[in-house]
Amino acid sequence: EGTLLRWDHCCPERRLVDQPDVMDKRRTHEMVSYEVETRGGRSEATFDSRRAAVGEAGMELFQTMLLLFFFSIGNHLLFRDVDRIVVKPLESMMRLVNTFQRNPVVNVDNLEDGAQGETSHLLYSVRKMAAMLQVSVGSAGRKIISRNLGSQGKLNVLIPGSRIEAVFCFCDVRNFTTISELLLADTVVVINSIAHYLHTSVVHYGGAPNKNVGDAFLSSWKIMPEMSKQQAAVNALTAFVRFIENIGGAEELNALANRIRMESFRVGGGLHVGWAIEGAVGSEHKIDATYISPHVNTTSRLETSTKAYGVNLLMSEDFQQCLPPKLQAHTRIVDRVVFKGLLNPQSIFTHRPSSILRVLQTTPVTAHTQHLLNAVGAINPLEPRSAPVVGLVHSDSEQVMDLDGARRQTWPSDQQGFGDAATMAVFAYLDGQWHQARDFFEQFLERNPEDGPAQTVYSFMRRSSFCVPTSWPGYRILDEK
């Protein structure tokens, strides 16, 4: 095939065709030579095969491009699935881990996932484990999470603790033994329902649930630059008052209480402010991220003492002093005591639930707290709830059912007269003027015969026939833990 460029017949002298100028322009692979042996001699012919070579090269190029096209399509289809099923989920997991390391309390459900297919189940499992880790260790365990996710070494949960300042709230469910014996398995439903209302209220007002010990719950409000001690105290008091209000209107709890012939499930709480060591307690086999401090013990003692004084809330003097003046005006001194296991005497206070609720609705909220409230969907953080407050009776005097069920707290409906006689009685009692204190208490109890705090202190003095002990230090020691 191609043009004949040279033809030698029998000998070069008999060259029938010769195109040397064309042959000089052709490359070797563009020419084809043939030799034929005959009787008359040997014939040699050289042909121009460039056109055929160009055609073959073009066909090979076309085949190569076609293969590359199909390979690219297959590669795209393959890696699209790899990217969707493997790469993106792995990248999402790394973003989740890095974000979780920087901020262990971040809401992992709001993080972008971008995962599809079977690998997405692995990502969802990682999210669930992260959420469970957040729930299990709480705010006190954030450093444990952050340090271990940020290191490549062996898991180390027993890291050194750190000192923090916080408001602490200890809450306990009353008559837990009776409830557990009567409700059996449904006891867990009761405890979890109460915990739900408490923890929701705590988180709503910028706090953090910490420890659950059977029927008791510890929560905290850390004092930070963006949340002052006063605002933390206001938030803690608001959260507890709202919690009491909400469980009073909880139909599911009231239905369970009616099953065992109880009017309602009752709780008590203590509020205190102070320092604590935040960290992990335990061993490499089991840890609890919590707070260790005599101030935490004080909070627990305050909660325990609510039963003795017939109130649902006791506040320490340190906590009461953190409240703004208009809230302090709605509190009342109950006693001055030294709790068992502690050294320093502490004045304890209670509150007037109905009036303090109205004051809380007008108390200013800091920008940081408002940001926290907006993050959980609150339009007005102190907007009144529709659920009624258990035991409130609006008449000439306001009677608030004590949630311990033993007594009622009864105070005059006029704010100016709230606890005046009882307060003077307590000051006289602390000052060692017990006969004068007796007169004030009798005057107050004549109007409010079921007032728990007044009855408790009055009974304590009566055991000594209202004769002050010689070594009276101005406080009494509570032996109950």
Residue pairs with C-beta under 8 A, 6 or more apart in sequence:
1 32
1 47
1 49
1 51
1 52
2 32
2 47
2 48
2 49
2 50
2 51
2 52
3 22
3 47
3 48
4 17
4 45
4 46
4 47
4 48
5 17
5 18
5 19
5 22
5 23
5 26
5 31
5 46
5 47
5 48
6 15
6 17
6 18
6 19
6 20
6 23
6 44
6 45
6 46
7 15
7 16
7 17
7 18
7 43
7 44
7 45
7 46
8 14
8 15
8 16
8 43
8 44
8 45
9 15
9 16
9 41
9 43
10 40
10 41
10 42
10 43
11 41
17 45
22 48
23 31
23 46
26 48
26 50
29 53
30 48
30 49
30 50
30 53
31 46
31 47
31 48
31 49
32 46
32 47
32 49
33 44
33 45
33 46
33 47
34 44
34 45
34 46
34 47
35 42
35 43
35 44
36 42
36 43
36 44
36 45
84 116
84 117
85 116
85 117
85 118
85 119
86 119
88 114
88 115
88 116
89 113
89 114
89 115
89 119
89 120
89 122
89 123
90 119
91 114
92 111
92 112
92 113
92 114
92 115
92 123
93 122
93 123
93 126
95 111
95 112
96 108
96 111
96 123
96 126
96 127
96 130
97 126
97 149
99 106
99 108
99 111
100 106
100 108
100 130
100 145
100 149
101 145
101 146
101 149
101 150
102 146
104 133
104 134
104 141
104 142
104 145
104 146
105 134
105 139
105 142
108 127
108 130
108 131
108 134
109 127
109 131
111 127
113 120
113 123
113 124
113 127
115 123
115 124
133 145
134 145
137 144
137 145
137 289
138 208
138 209
138 210
138 211
138 289
139 208
139 210
139 220
139 222
140 208
140 210
140 220
140 278
140 279
140 289
140 290
140 291
141 280
141 289
143 159
143 162
143 278
143 279
144 157
144 159
144 280
144 287
144 289
147 156
147 159
148 155
148 156
148 157
157 280
157 282
157 284
157 287
158 280
158 282
158 283
158 284
158 287
159 279
159 280
160 279
161 277
161 278
161 279
161 280
161 292
162 277
162 278
162 279
163 275
163 276
163 277
163 278
164 222
164 223
164 275
164 276
164 277
164 278
164 291
165 222
165 223
165 229
165 273
165 274
165 275
166 220
166 221
166 222
166 223
166 232
166 273
166 274
166 275
166 276
166 291
167 207
167 220
167 221
167 223
167 229
167 232
167 233
167 235
167 236
167 271
167 272
167 273
167 319
167 322
168 218
168 219
168 220
168 271
168 272
168 273
168 274
168 276
168 291
168 295
168 296
168 299
169 202
169 207
169 218
169 219
169 220
169 221
169 236
169 239
169 240
169 269
169 270
169 271
169 299
170 216
170 217
170 218
170 269
170 270
170 296
170 299
170 300
170 302
170 303
171 198
171 216
171 217
171 219
171 240
171 243
171 267
171 268
171 269
171 303
172 215
172 216
172 217
172 267
172 268
172 269
172 303
172 304
173 179
173 190
173 191
173 194
173 215
173 216
173 265
173 266
173 267
174 265
174 266
174 267
174 268
174 307
174 403
174 404
174 405
175 262
175 266
175 405
176 214
176 215
178 260
179 187
179 190
179 260
179 262
179 265
180 187
182 259
182 260
183 189
183 190
183 256
183 259
183 260
186 256
189 256
190 253
190 256
190 265
191 214
191 215
193 250
193 252
193 253
194 247
194 253
194 265
194 267
195 209
195 212
195 217
197 243
197 246
197 247
197 250
198 209
198 217
198 219
198 243
199 209
199 217
199 219
201 239
201 240
201 242
201 243
201 246
202 208
202 209
202 219
202 239
202 243
203 209
203 376
204 239
204 242
204 373
204 376
204 378
204 381
205 221
205 235
205 236
205 238
205 239
205 242
205 369
205 372
205 373
205 381
206 221
206 227
206 232
206 235
206 368
206 369
206 372
206 373
207 219
207 220
207 221
207 235
207 236
207 239
208 219
208 220
208 221
208 222
209 217
209 218
209 219
210 218
210 219
210 220
210 289
210 290
210 291
211 217
211 218
211 288
211 290
212 218
216 300
216 303
218 290
218 291
218 296
218 299
219 236
219 239
220 276
220 291
221 227
221 232
221 233
221 235
221 236
222 232
223 229
223 232
223 273
226 366
226 367
226 368
227 235
227 366
227 368
227 369
228 366
229 273
229 322
230 322
230 323
230 324
231 365
231 366
231 368
231 369
232 273
232 322
233 271
233 273
233 319
233 322
233 323
234 323
234 324
234 327
234 360
234 363
235 369
236 271
236 319
237 271
237 315
237 323
237 327
237 351
237 356
237 360
238 360
238 363
238 381
238 382
240 269
240 271
240 313
241 351
241 353
241 356
241 357
241 360
242 385
244 267
244 312
244 313
244 353
244 389
244 390
244 403
245 357
245 385
245 387
245 388
245 389
246 385
246 387
247 253
247 264
247 265
247 267
248 264
248 387
248 388
248 389
248 390
248 391
249 385
249 386
249 387
249 388
249 390
250 387
253 264
253 265
254 264
256 265
257 263
257 264
257 265
263 405
264 390
264 403
266 312
266 403
266 404
266 405
267 312
267 403
268 303
268 304
268 306
268 307
268 311
268 312
268 313
268 403
268 404
269 303
269 306
269 312
269 313
269 314
270 298
270 299
270 300
270 301
270 302
270 303
270 304
270 305
270 306
270 313
270 314
270 315
270 316
271 299
271 302
271 313
271 314
271 315
271 316
271 319
272 295
272 298
272 299
272 302
272 315
272 316
272 318
272 319
273 295
273 316
273 318
273 319
273 322
274 293
274 294
274 295
274 298
274 318
275 293
275 295
276 291
276 292
276 293
276 295
276 296
277 291
277 292
277 293
278 289
278 290
278 291
279 289
279 290
279 292
280 287
280 288
280 289
281 287
281 288
281 289
281 290
281 292
282 288
294 342
297 339
297 341
297 342
298 316
298 339
298 342
298 346
299 316
300 481
301 339
301 340
301 341
301 342
301 478
301 481
302 314
302 315
302 316
302 339
302 348
303 314
304 480
304 481
305 314
305 337
305 339
305 348
305 478
305 480
306 312
306 313
306 314
306 404
307 404
307 406
308 456
308 478
308 480
309 334
309 335
309 348
309 350
309 452
309 453
309 456
310 402
310 404
310 406
310 407
310 408
310 409
310 451
310 452
310 453
310 455
310 456
311 334
311 350
311 402
311 404
311 409
311 452
311 453
312 353
312 402
312 403
312 404
313 350
313 351
314 334
314 348
314 349
314 350
315 331
315 348
315 349
315 350
315 351
316 346
316 347
316 348
316 349
317 346
317 347
317 348
317 349
318 346
319 349
320 328
320 331
320 347
320 349
321 328
323 331
324 363
326 359
326 363
327 356
327 359
327 360
327 363
329 415
330 351
330 352
330 355
330 356
330 359
330 415
330 418
331 349
331 350
331 351
331 352
331 356
332 349
332 350
332 351
332 352
332 418
332 419
332 422
332 423
332 453
333 347
333 348
333 349
333 423
333 426
333 427
334 348
334 349
334 350
334 426
334 453
334 457
335 347
335 348
335 426
335 453
335 456
335 457
335 475
335 476
336 345
336 346
336 347
336 348
336 430
336 474
336 475
336 476
337 345
337 346
337 348
337 475
337 476
337 477
337 478
338 344
338 345
338 346
338 475
338 476
338 477
338 478
339 346
339 478
340 477
340 478
340 479
340 480
340 481
341 481
345 473
345 474
345 475
350 409
350 453
352 398
352 400
352 411
352 418
352 419
353 389
353 392
353 400
354 389
354 392
354 398
354 400
355 415
355 418
357 389
360 382
361 382
361 383
361 384
362 382
363 382
365 373
365 381
365 382
369 381
370 381
373 381
389 400
390 401
390 403
391 399
391 400
391 401
391 408
392 398
392 399
392 400
393 399
394 413
395 413
396 413
397 410
397 411
397 412
397 413
397 447
397 448
398 410
398 411
398 412
398 413
399 408
399 409
399 410
400 408
400 409
400 410
400 411
401 408
402 408
402 409
402 452
406 452
407 450
407 451
407 452
407 455
408 450
408 451
408 452
409 450
409 451
409 452
409 453
410 447
410 448
410 449
410 450
410 451
411 418
411 419
411 448
411 451
412 418
412 447
421 440
421 441
421 443
421 444
421 447
422 440
422 441
422 444
422 448
422 451
422 453
422 454
424 440
425 437
425 440
425 441
425 443
425 444
425 454
425 457
426 437
426 457
428 434
428 436
428 437
428 440
429 437
429 441
429 457
429 461
430 474
430 475
431 474
432 468
432 472
432 474
433 468
434 461
434 464
434 466
434 467
434 468
435 466
437 457
437 461
437 466
438 458
438 461
438 466
441 454
441 457
441 458
441 461
442 458
444 451
444 454
445 451
445 454
445 455
445 458
448 454
460 476
